[in-house]
Amino acid sequence: MIPHIHQVEQHKTSVRGIEAMTLCSNHHFPRHTHDQFGCGVVLGGAHRSWSGIGQVEASAGEAIMCSPGEVHDGVPIEGKVRRWRMLYFDPALVAAELAGEDVGAIEFIRPVARDEVLVERFRHLFGCVTGAQSDHLAMEENMLRALMYILRRHGMARPPGSSLSPPVDRAIRRLDAAPELSVSLAELAALSGVSRFQLLRSFAREMGITPHAYLLQRRVRLARQLLAHGRTPAQAAILAGFADQAHMTRVFVRQVGITPRRYQAAIA
């Protein structure tokens, strides 16, 4: 039996709006989304993930990318440990960095790419944002070069408007507006006058996860915001709608990979 290994380091960064992580794990991440753009490099081992274009595999030396709201998971191939590093960029930061470049709203279209240039630019940027003595000009140049390169080689303009069906779109809006509040499937279905099963089936087909899984992700997002603003884990759990701190911690670790306390210490 292969032992469970899960080691995560959330690095302190010199740039507000960027999170950096190094992971060594054979943990199976369930389907989830991020609110940020994610870009990383697999350092060793390999994993398989579900994405908007189907199943993909990433191995050592390859770059991995995801857009905000893109549903994906992460499974180690043959249960073996894989190592990777990630940078997560807030959409507002990306928009500010690309302002004046006439690129509009963007999304990454390649979840995996063997691209030596991108891997090298990622390495330089990771070093800049996590270094003890960060050179602001070097960081700014590296970030802009990396983002523009990803956009030109692995991105596309995001079409305006929602591609979701009206029932799913209304349910999403409700869950986003107040994730801390309890809600039933019947309430979500009633927003569009459809049955509970119709909503559940449409939601899972269009989003790749169930309404409950989506709600838990929104609650983790809210908890991260609360922790970033100095709330204790116990306070964040209640304010984000979890039953208690233990419940929040279980969900938080499953999605983010580290405990709320470690996350808060890293971003303080």
LUMKE-227706 format. One line per 4 residues: number of its first residue (from 0); their letters; for each residue z, x, y of C-alpha. Coordinates in steps of 0.2 Angstrom, whole numbers, plus 5000, padded with zeros to 4 digits. Layout:
# residues N
NUM) A) Z,X,Y  ...
# end
This chain:
# residues 268
0) MIPH) 5000,5000,5000  4995,5007,5017  5010,5008,5029  5009,4999,5046
4) IHQV) 5006,5012,5060  5006,5007,5078  5009,5020,5092  5005,5015,5109
8) EQHK) 5007,5024,5126  5004,5015,5142  5001,5028,5155  5007,5028,5173
12) TSVR) 4991,5028,5184  4988,5033,5202  4977,5018,5206  4983,5000,5208
16) GIEA) 4972,4989,5198  4969,5001,5184  4979,5001,5167  4977,5016,5155
20) MTLC) 4982,5016,5137  4981,5028,5122  4983,5020,5105  4985,5026,5087
24) SNHH) 4986,5011,5075  4980,5002,5060  4987,4986,5068  4976,4970,5067
28) FPRH) 4974,4963,5084  4970,4944,5083  4956,4936,5094  4961,4937,5112
32) THDQ) 4954,4940,5129  4958,4952,5144  4958,4947,5162  4951,4964,5166
36) FGCG) 4935,4974,5163  4939,4986,5148  4931,5003,5144  4937,5015,5131
40) VVLG) 4932,5028,5119  4936,5029,5100  4944,5046,5097  4946,5045,5078
44) GAHR) 4944,5033,5064  4934,5016,5065  4937,4998,5068  4927,4982,5067
48) SWSG) 4928,4968,5080  4921,4951,5083  4912,4949,5100  4900,4938,5109
52) IGQV) 4885,4946,5100  4894,4945,5083  4903,4958,5072  4902,4976,5079
56) EASA) 4909,4992,5072  4915,5007,5083  4918,5024,5076  4924,5041,5083
60) GEAI) 4914,5047,5098  4908,5029,5103  4912,5019,5119  4919,5002,5118
64) MCSP) 4918,4989,5132  4923,4971,5136  4922,4959,5151  4935,4948,5158
68) GEVH) 4937,4932,5147  4927,4939,5133  4935,4935,5116  4937,4949,5104
72) DGVP) 4948,4955,5090  4951,4972,5082  4952,4976,5064  4954,4994,5056
76) IEGK) 4941,4998,5043  4949,4999,5026  4966,4998,5035  4965,5016,5040
80) VRRW) 4972,5022,5057  4960,5023,5072  4964,5031,5088  4957,5026,5105
84) RMLY) 4959,5026,5124  4956,5012,5136  4955,5009,5154  4957,4992,5161
88) FDPA) 4950,4988,5178  4955,4972,5188  4940,4962,5193  4945,4963,5211
92) LVAA) 4945,4982,5211  4928,4982,5202  4921,4971,5216  4928,4981,5230
96) ELAG) 4921,4997,5222  4904,4990,5220  4903,4981,5237  4888,4986,5246
100) EDVG) 4878,4990,5230  4870,4973,5229  4875,4970,5211  4884,4953,5212
104) AIEF) 4895,4947,5198  4893,4958,5182  4897,4958,5164  4896,4971,5150
108) IRPV) 4884,4966,5137  4887,4980,5125  4904,4980,5116  4900,4997,5107
112) ARDE) 4888,5011,5113  4885,5029,5107  4883,5036,5124  4888,5054,5127
116) VLVE) 4886,5053,5146  4897,5037,5147  4910,5046,5135  4911,5061,5147
120) RFRH) 4912,5051,5163  4926,5041,5155  4935,5057,5150  4935,5063,5168
124) LFGC) 4940,5046,5175  4955,5044,5163  4961,5062,5167  4960,5058,5186
128) VTGA) 4969,5041,5185  4983,5047,5173  4985,5065,5180  5002,5070,5188
132) QSDH) 4993,5077,5203  4978,5065,5206  4964,5070,5218  4960,5054,5227
136) LAME) 4942,5060,5231  4938,5065,5214  4946,5049,5207  4935,5038,5219
140) ENML) 4919,5048,5214  4922,5047,5196  4927,5029,5196  4911,5024,5206
144) RALM) 4900,5035,5195  4907,5027,5179  4906,5009,5185  4888,5011,5191
148) YILR) 4883,5020,5175  4890,5006,5164  4882,4993,5175  4865,5001,5174
152) RHGM) 4865,5005,5156  4876,4992,5148  4878,4978,5160  4870,4963,5168
156) ARPP) 4872,4951,5182  4883,4937,5177  4874,4920,5179  4883,4908,5192
160) GSSL) 4892,4893,5186  4901,4888,5170  4892,4888,5153  4905,4878,5145
164) SPPV) 4904,4859,5141  4913,4848,5153  4928,4844,5141  4931,4862,5137
168) DRAI) 4929,4867,5155  4942,4854,5161  4954,4859,5147  4952,4877,5153
172) RRLD) 4955,4873,5171  4971,4863,5166  4978,4878,5155  4974,4890,5169
176) AAPE) 4982,4880,5182  4999,4878,5174  5001,4888,5158  5020,4888,5159
180) LSVS) 5020,4869,5157  5020,4861,5140  5004,4851,5136  4997,4842,5121
184) LAEL) 4980,4841,5113  4980,4823,5117  4982,4826,5136  4968,4839,5136
188) AALS) 4956,4827,5127  4961,4813,5139  4955,4823,5154  4937,4820,5147
192) GVSR) 4939,4804,5137  4935,4813,5120  4945,4813,5104  4958,4827,5100
196) FQLL) 4946,4833,5086  4931,4833,5097  4940,4844,5110  4947,4855,5096
200) RSFA) 4930,4858,5088  4921,4861,5104  4935,4872,5111  4935,4883,5096
204) REMG) 4916,4884,5095  4913,4888,5113  4929,4899,5116  4931,4907,5099
208) ITPH) 4949,4903,5099  4960,4887,5099  4968,4879,5114  4985,4884,5108
212) AYLL) 4979,4902,5106  4971,4902,5124  4987,4895,5131  4997,4909,5123
216) QRRV) 4986,4921,5131  4988,4913,5148  5006,4914,5146  5006,4932,5142
220) RLAR) 4995,4935,5158  5008,4926,5168  5022,4936,5160  5013,4952,5164
224) QLLA) 5012,4946,5183  5030,4942,5183  5036,4958,5175  5025,4968,5188
228) HGRT) 5034,4959,5202  5051,4964,5195  5057,4949,5184  5067,4954,5169
232) PAQA) 5059,4950,5152  5071,4936,5149  5067,4928,5166  5048,4931,5163
236) AILA) 5049,4923,5146  5056,4907,5153  5045,4906,5169  5030,4909,5158
240) GFAD) 5034,4895,5147  5039,4904,5131  5054,4897,5121  5064,4912,5124
244) QAHM) 5062,4931,5126  5060,4935,5107  5046,4922,5107  5037,4931,5122
248) TRVF) 5040,4948,5114  5031,4943,5098  5016,4936,5107  5016,4950,5119
252) VRQV) 5016,4964,5106  5002,4955,5096  4991,4954,5111  4995,4969,5122
256) GITP) 5001,4981,5109  5018,4986,5117  5034,4977,5121  5037,4969,5138
260) RRYQ) 5050,4982,5143  5038,4996,5139  5024,4988,5149  5036,4985,5164
264) AAIA) 5042,5003,5164  5024,5010,5163  5018,5000,5178  5033,5001,5189
# end
